[in-house]
Amino acid sequence: MARIEELSRWITPEDQIDLAQVQAGLPRRAQLMASAAAGGPQARYSLLFAPATHWLEQSAQGHLCADAETQNRLDCLSDGFFPAMRAFTQHYQIQSQPALTSTTGDALPFNGGVSFYLGFECAGLLEPTLAQPAFAAGRDVGFPQAAVAYHPAAIIRDHHAQVDYLVDDGSKLGADCARQLKAAYLQPVAPSAEFTLIALHAPDGALYQNQVQIVRDYLFAGDVFQVNLSHAWQFKVSAADPGYACLLYTSDAADDLLCVD
């Protein structure tokens, strides 16, 4: 049976333990989904997942890889990411349990389960005729096109009730992961020195404006109803891993979630 423990309560945001500092004390594959809105109507919870015990990834080069146990258990890895993901999630759906109830009487959104990441490049896996360009940045740093992982435990921050909870799936592995999370929570890693911007390279504005015009033509023709455009800003800073701080603490997006691995 899934378990829940109340870790702490706070009065003001300044009293909170920084979950990014908790994550810094955990091994790789401890993923943080932090609410930039910190309690908006659609962003009540932030979750720090325990390091994944089982995982499946499609690399930027298109290679499928997994932990050893998943490789031995699934016989469909050669069929591609989506069939393998379906088999992976079906295995863990068998272990799913009713939602845990918090000390404030609310159903919590997680008690051990599966997390997903699907990049835009995955559209090419579903529809090969799209001829998606290679994700060069992902290839250079090893960021996957897609990933699915199982996390037996997590820390849940309820921004509305101002409470942090520790939950796990009730298994022995879940209990071990919960202890690991609690230890990191009680001794968060001190933040590194403040970073400074060393270099900033803006994208080609002319290229983006041309893309906007193409989108307008499609919209007025009735071929599409929505298009998301993006362009990359490249920058260098003094700190080793500033990405989370740059995004979370400067984001004014109302209800965005930031995924950090």
C-alpha positions as CSV (number, residue, x, y, z in Angstrom):
1,M,0.0,0.0,0.0
2,A,1.3,3.5,-0.9
3,R,2.6,5.6,2.0
4,I,2.6,9.3,2.8
5,E,4.5,11.4,5.3
6,E,4.2,15.1,5.9
7,L,7.7,16.7,5.7
8,S,7.1,20.3,6.6
9,R,4.8,23.3,6.5
10,W,5.7,26.9,5.9
11,I,4.1,30.4,6.3
12,T,5.9,32.3,3.5
13,P,7.7,31.2,0.3
14,E,10.9,32.3,2.0
15,D,10.5,29.5,4.5
16,Q,10.4,26.8,1.9
17,I,13.3,24.4,1.3
18,D,14.5,24.9,-2.3
19,L,13.7,21.7,-4.2
20,A,16.4,22.5,-6.7
21,Q,18.9,22.3,-3.8
22,V,17.3,19.0,-2.7
23,Q,17.6,17.7,-6.3
24,A,21.3,18.7,-6.4
25,G,22.0,16.2,-3.6
26,L,20.4,13.3,-5.5
27,P,21.8,11.0,-8.3
28,R,21.0,11.6,-11.9
29,R,17.5,10.8,-13.1
30,A,16.0,12.6,-10.1
31,Q,13.6,14.8,-12.0
32,L,12.0,18.1,-10.8
33,M,8.7,19.4,-12.2
34,A,8.5,22.8,-10.6
35,S,5.5,25.1,-10.9
36,A,6.7,28.5,-12.2
37,A,3.3,29.9,-11.1
38,A,3.9,28.5,-7.6
39,G,0.3,27.9,-6.7
40,G,-1.8,29.2,-9.6
41,P,-5.1,27.6,-10.4
42,Q,-3.5,25.1,-12.8
43,A,-0.2,24.8,-11.0
44,R,-0.9,23.8,-7.4
45,Y,1.8,21.2,-7.1
46,S,5.6,20.9,-7.7
47,L,7.1,17.4,-7.7
48,L,10.6,16.1,-7.1
49,F,10.7,12.5,-8.4
50,A,13.1,10.1,-6.8
51,P,15.8,8.8,-9.2
52,A,14.2,6.6,-11.8
53,T,14.7,2.9,-11.1
54,H,13.6,1.8,-14.6
55,W,13.8,3.9,-17.7
56,L,13.5,3.8,-21.5
57,E,15.0,6.5,-23.8
58,Q,15.2,7.3,-27.5
59,S,18.5,9.1,-28.0
60,A,19.0,12.2,-30.2
61,Q,20.6,9.9,-32.7
62,G,17.5,7.7,-32.8
63,H,18.9,4.8,-30.7
64,L,16.6,3.0,-28.1
65,C,18.3,2.3,-24.8
66,A,17.0,1.2,-21.4
67,D,18.2,0.0,-18.0
68,A,19.3,-3.7,-17.8
69,E,16.1,-5.0,-16.2
70,T,13.8,-3.3,-18.7
71,Q,15.9,-4.6,-21.6
72,N,15.5,-8.1,-20.2
73,R,11.8,-7.8,-19.5
74,L,10.6,-6.1,-22.7
75,D,10.9,-8.1,-26.0
76,C,9.7,-5.3,-28.2
77,L,12.7,-2.8,-28.1
78,S,13.4,-3.6,-31.7
79,D,9.9,-2.4,-32.7
80,G,10.7,1.2,-31.8
81,F,10.1,3.7,-29.0
82,F,6.3,3.9,-28.9
83,P,5.6,0.1,-28.8
84,A,8.3,-0.2,-26.1
85,M,6.8,2.7,-24.2
86,R,3.3,1.1,-24.4
87,A,4.7,-2.2,-22.9
88,F,6.6,-0.3,-20.3
89,T,3.6,1.7,-19.1
90,Q,1.3,-1.4,-19.2
91,H,3.7,-3.2,-16.8
92,Y,3.6,-0.4,-14.2
93,Q,-0.2,0.3,-14.6
94,I,-0.7,-3.1,-13.1
95,Q,1.0,-1.7,-9.9
96,S,-1.1,1.5,-9.8
97,Q,-3.0,2.3,-6.6
98,P,-5.7,4.7,-5.5
99,A,-4.6,8.3,-4.9
100,L,-3.2,9.1,-1.5
101,T,-5.1,11.7,0.6
102,S,-3.1,14.5,2.2
103,T,-3.5,15.8,5.7
104,T,-5.6,18.6,4.3
105,G,-8.1,16.1,2.8
106,D,-7.0,16.5,-0.8
107,A,-6.1,13.7,-3.3
108,L,-2.4,14.0,-4.1
109,P,-1.4,13.7,-7.8
110,F,1.3,11.1,-7.4
111,N,2.1,8.0,-5.3
112,G,4.7,6.4,-7.4
113,G,4.4,6.1,-11.2
114,V,5.6,6.9,-14.6
115,S,6.9,10.2,-16.0
116,F,7.2,11.0,-19.7
117,Y,9.1,13.3,-21.9
118,L,8.3,13.6,-25.6
119,G,10.2,16.1,-27.7
120,F,8.9,17.7,-30.9
121,E,11.2,15.4,-32.9
122,C,8.9,12.5,-31.9
123,A,6.4,13.8,-34.5
124,G,8.7,12.3,-37.1
125,L,8.4,8.9,-35.4
126,L,4.6,9.1,-35.9
127,E,4.6,10.6,-39.3
128,P,7.9,10.0,-41.2
129,T,6.9,12.2,-44.1
130,L,7.4,15.2,-41.9
131,A,11.2,14.9,-42.4
132,Q,12.0,16.5,-39.0
133,P,15.4,18.1,-38.8
134,A,17.9,16.6,-36.4
135,F,17.9,18.0,-32.9
136,A,21.5,19.2,-33.0
137,A,21.6,20.6,-29.5
138,G,20.3,17.4,-28.0
139,R,22.8,15.4,-30.0
140,D,25.7,17.6,-28.7
141,V,24.8,17.2,-25.0
142,G,23.1,13.8,-25.0
143,F,19.6,15.0,-24.5
144,P,17.0,12.4,-25.6
145,Q,14.2,12.8,-28.1
146,A,11.9,10.9,-25.8
147,A,12.0,9.2,-22.4
148,V,9.7,7.3,-20.0
149,A,10.7,6.4,-16.5
150,Y,9.4,4.8,-13.3
151,H,9.8,6.6,-10.0
152,P,8.8,4.7,-6.8
153,A,8.8,7.8,-4.7
154,A,8.5,11.6,-4.8
155,I,8.4,14.8,-2.8
156,I,5.2,16.7,-3.5
157,R,4.9,20.4,-2.7
158,D,1.4,21.7,-2.3
159,H,1.7,25.4,-2.9
160,H,-1.9,26.0,-1.9
161,A,-1.9,24.3,1.4
162,Q,1.8,25.2,2.0
163,V,2.9,21.6,2.8
164,D,5.6,19.3,1.6
165,Y,4.8,15.6,1.5
166,L,6.9,12.5,0.9
167,V,5.1,9.6,-0.9
168,D,6.1,6.2,-2.2
169,D,4.4,3.2,-3.9
170,G,4.6,1.0,-0.8
171,S,7.3,-1.4,-2.1
172,K,10.7,-2.0,-0.5
173,L,12.3,-0.2,-3.4
174,G,9.9,2.7,-2.8
175,A,10.8,2.8,0.9
176,D,14.5,3.0,0.0
177,C,13.9,5.8,-2.5
178,A,11.8,7.7,0.0
179,R,14.6,7.5,2.6
180,Q,17.0,8.8,0.0
181,L,14.7,11.7,-0.8
182,K,14.2,12.5,2.9
183,A,17.9,12.6,3.6
184,A,18.4,15.0,0.7
185,Y,15.5,17.1,1.8
186,L,16.9,17.4,5.3
187,Q,20.4,18.4,4.0
188,P,19.9,20.4,0.8
189,V,23.0,21.3,-1.2
190,A,23.9,25.0,-0.7
191,P,23.5,27.1,-3.8
192,S,26.6,27.9,-5.9
193,A,27.8,31.4,-6.3
194,E,25.6,33.7,-8.4
195,F,26.3,33.4,-12.0
196,T,27.0,36.2,-14.5
197,L,26.3,36.4,-18.2
198,I,29.5,35.9,-20.2
199,A,28.2,35.8,-23.7
200,L,24.8,36.0,-25.5
201,H,24.0,35.2,-29.1
202,A,20.6,36.2,-30.4
203,P,18.9,34.2,-33.1
204,D,18.6,35.4,-36.7
205,G,15.6,37.8,-36.5
206,A,15.1,37.8,-40.3
207,L,14.6,34.0,-40.4
208,Y,12.1,34.2,-37.6
209,Q,10.1,37.0,-39.2
210,N,10.0,35.0,-42.4
211,Q,8.6,32.0,-40.5
212,V,6.0,34.2,-38.9
213,Q,4.9,35.3,-42.4
214,I,4.6,31.7,-43.6
215,V,2.5,30.9,-40.5
216,R,0.2,33.9,-41.2
217,D,-0.3,32.6,-44.8
218,Y,-1.3,29.2,-43.5
219,L,-3.6,30.7,-40.9
220,F,-5.4,32.9,-43.4
221,A,-5.7,30.0,-45.8
222,G,-7.4,28.0,-43.2
223,D,-4.8,25.2,-43.4
224,V,-3.9,25.4,-39.6
225,F,-5.4,26.9,-36.5
226,Q,-2.3,27.1,-34.4
227,V,1.4,27.0,-34.9
228,N,4.2,27.2,-32.2
229,L,7.4,28.9,-33.3
230,S,10.6,28.9,-31.4
231,H,14.2,30.1,-31.9
232,A,17.3,29.4,-29.8
233,W,19.1,31.9,-27.8
234,Q,22.7,30.7,-27.0
235,F,24.4,32.0,-23.9
236,K,27.3,31.3,-21.6
237,V,27.3,31.9,-17.9
238,S,29.9,31.6,-15.1
239,A,28.1,28.8,-13.1
240,A,28.3,25.2,-14.1
241,D,24.5,24.4,-14.2
242,P,22.5,27.6,-14.2
243,G,19.7,26.5,-16.5
244,Y,17.2,25.8,-13.7
245,A,17.8,29.0,-11.9
246,C,17.7,31.0,-15.1
247,L,14.3,29.6,-16.1
248,L,12.5,29.1,-12.8
249,Y,13.5,32.3,-10.9
250,T,13.1,34.6,-13.9
251,S,10.1,33.1,-15.6
252,D,6.9,35.1,-15.5
253,A,4.9,32.4,-17.3
254,A,1.6,32.0,-15.5
255,D,1.2,28.2,-15.5
256,D,4.2,26.7,-17.0
257,L,6.0,23.6,-15.8
258,L,9.8,23.4,-16.0
259,C,11.3,19.9,-16.4
260,V,14.8,19.6,-15.1
261,D,16.9,16.4,-15.4
